[in-house]
Amino acid sequence: MASTGLASEDDLLARAVGDLASRTGLPVAFGGYEVQDAVEMTAVVGSRTPHLSGLVVRATRGLGGRAMVERRPRLALDYRSSRHITHDYDRVILGEGISTLFAVPVVVSGRTRSVLYCGSWQTSRFGEATARTAVQVAADFATELRVRDEVQRHLSLAAVPSDTGIDARAREELRETYAELRSIASEVADAGIRSRLSVLERRLAALSNDGEPHDLELDVRLSPRETDVLACAALGSTNAEIAAALSLKEGTVKSYLQSAMSKLDASTRHAAVARARRAGLLP
């Protein structure tokens, strides 16, 4: 099977750490993934020494260890004198010259998958705007991990020999993931993440249509919301279920469906889905 277009977990982490530094304006940022109640720092930006890379933080220990188990951000305005954390990692943190440190857990499906840190060399005020930005970076990272997990899981079902194509069950799984991905993308504010999700959507659409040629030419453009609603309808969802999935009113869902059906010259939602698939507008 061709490349899925998925970024690696290491690439996603490196991008999140870079975003954390650039968006907060703080000079140093680092992070790693949780493995067996510990996080090893594998992505670092702005460090003065080589000691942050490879640092292993255990659950409950230090600032990040607390953030990991509590699943909420932790702040040390003056790391050296903080009485609210253990000081297991003073040699590395203070040796780096860090004074103010903020640790944010990246929580996916109720589990801490990663911990991100950002900090400064001087003890300084840590404003609400900076904290909010750091938390948003972690939330965006969690979204990308969640999407990657789901896409990877469903793509694995389609890992069949190319001469046999994708079986019906796997194709439906891919279509389900496509609809879920569009639902997630509709809630993401960051343009960069939306763009990367769009790439995955197109890849999923191409995979699920493998072996099914588009034999219907239509000069039709569905709006993003019309596509979202039709993708959910393709899974057999009711208007109420679509409304809940996309955070819309039921009447709004009905309007989008009617508009899509009109554009596709279809009298029912099922006919609209069929024509959209034949025209390559849906997977």
ChimeraX attribute file (.defattr): number of C-alpha atoms within 10 A of each C-alpha:
attribute: neighborCount
match mode: 1-to-1
recipient: residues
	/A:1	11
	/A:2	7
	/A:3	6
	/A:4	14
	/A:5	12
	/A:6	18
	/A:7	13
	/A:8	11
	/A:9	14
	/A:10	13
	/A:11	11
	/A:12	17
	/A:13	24
	/A:14	19
	/A:15	13
	/A:16	25
	/A:17	26
	/A:18	19
	/A:19	19
	/A:20	28
	/A:21	22
	/A:22	14
	/A:23	14
	/A:24	19
	/A:25	14
	/A:26	17
	/A:27	16
	/A:28	24
	/A:29	28
	/A:30	26
	/A:31	30
	/A:32	27
	/A:33	22
	/A:34	22
	/A:35	12
	/A:36	8
	/A:37	14
	/A:38	20
	/A:39	24
	/A:40	19
	/A:41	22
	/A:42	17
	/A:43	22
	/A:44	23
	/A:45	20
	/A:46	14
	/A:47	16
	/A:48	12
	/A:49	11
	/A:50	11
	/A:51	14
	/A:52	23
	/A:53	18
	/A:54	15
	/A:55	17
	/A:56	16
	/A:57	23
	/A:58	20
	/A:59	19
	/A:60	17
	/A:61	18
	/A:62	20
	/A:63	27
	/A:64	31
	/A:65	24
	/A:66	23
	/A:67	24
	/A:68	31
	/A:69	16
	/A:70	14
	/A:71	19
	/A:72	16
	/A:73	21
	/A:74	23
	/A:75	22
	/A:76	20
	/A:77	19
	/A:78	16
	/A:79	23
	/A:80	15
	/A:81	11
	/A:82	13
	/A:83	10
	/A:84	13
	/A:85	18
	/A:86	14
	/A:87	16
	/A:88	13
	/A:89	16
	/A:90	14
	/A:91	11
	/A:92	16
	/A:93	19
	/A:94	13
	/A:95	13
	/A:96	17
	/A:97	16
	/A:98	23
	/A:99	19
	/A:100	21
	/A:101	26
	/A:102	23
	/A:103	28
	/A:104	29
	/A:105	30
	/A:106	29
	/A:107	21
	/A:108	17
	/A:109	8
	/A:110	8
	/A:111	13
	/A:112	22
	/A:113	19
	/A:114	25
	/A:115	28
	/A:116	31
	/A:117	26
	/A:118	27
	/A:119	29
	/A:120	19
	/A:121	15
	/A:122	13
	/A:123	16
	/A:124	13
	/A:125	10
	/A:126	16
	/A:127	8
	/A:128	9
	/A:129	10
	/A:130	17
	/A:131	19
	/A:132	12
	/A:133	15
	/A:134	26
	/A:135	20
	/A:136	16
	/A:137	24
	/A:138	24
	/A:139	19
	/A:140	18
	/A:141	24
	/A:142	22
	/A:143	19
	/A:144	24
	/A:145	21
	/A:146	17
	/A:147	20
	/A:148	20
	/A:149	15
	/A:150	16
	/A:151	22
	/A:152	14
	/A:153	14
	/A:154	21
	/A:155	20
	/A:156	11
	/A:157	15
	/A:158	21
	/A:159	13
	/A:160	13
	/A:161	9
	/A:162	12
	/A:163	7
	/A:164	8
	/A:165	19
	/A:166	21
	/A:167	13
	/A:168	11
	/A:169	11
	/A:170	19
	/A:171	23
	/A:172	17
	/A:173	18
	/A:174	27
	/A:175	25
	/A:176	17
	/A:177	22
	/A:178	27
	/A:179	24
	/A:180	21
	/A:181	22
	/A:182	23
	/A:183	20
	/A:184	18
	/A:185	23
	/A:186	15
	/A:187	11
	/A:188	15
	/A:189	10
	/A:190	12
	/A:191	10
	/A:192	10
	/A:193	16
	/A:194	18
	/A:195	12
	/A:196	15
	/A:197	21
	/A:198	15
	/A:199	15
	/A:200	22
	/A:201	22
	/A:202	15
	/A:203	19
	/A:204	24
	/A:205	21
	/A:206	15
	/A:207	22
	/A:208	25
	/A:209	21
	/A:210	14
	/A:211	13
	/A:212	14
	/A:213	11
	/A:214	14
	/A:215	11
	/A:216	12
	/A:217	11
	/A:218	14
	/A:219	8
	/A:220	12
	/A:221	12
	/A:222	17
	/A:223	12
	/A:224	11
	/A:225	17
	/A:226	18
	/A:227	21
	/A:228	27
	/A:229	28
	/A:230	28
	/A:231	25
	/A:232	25
	/A:233	20
	/A:234	23
	/A:235	15
	/A:236	13
	/A:237	15
	/A:238	13
	/A:239	20
	/A:240	14
	/A:241	16
	/A:242	24
	/A:243	19
	/A:244	13
	/A:245	17
	/A:246	19
	/A:247	13
	/A:248	15
	/A:249	14
	/A:250	15
	/A:251	12
	/A:252	13
	/A:253	25
	/A:254	16
	/A:255	14
	/A:256	19
	/A:257	23
	/A:258	18
	/A:259	15
	/A:260	25
	/A:261	23
	/A:262	13
	/A:263	15
	/A:264	22
	/A:265	12
	/A:266	17
	/A:267	11
	/A:268	13
	/A:269	18
	/A:270	15
	/A:271	15
	/A:272	23
	/A:273	25
	/A:274	17
	/A:275	22
	/A:276	27
	/A:277	20
	/A:278	19
	/A:279	19
	/A:280	19
	/A:281	19
	/A:282	23
	/A:283	28
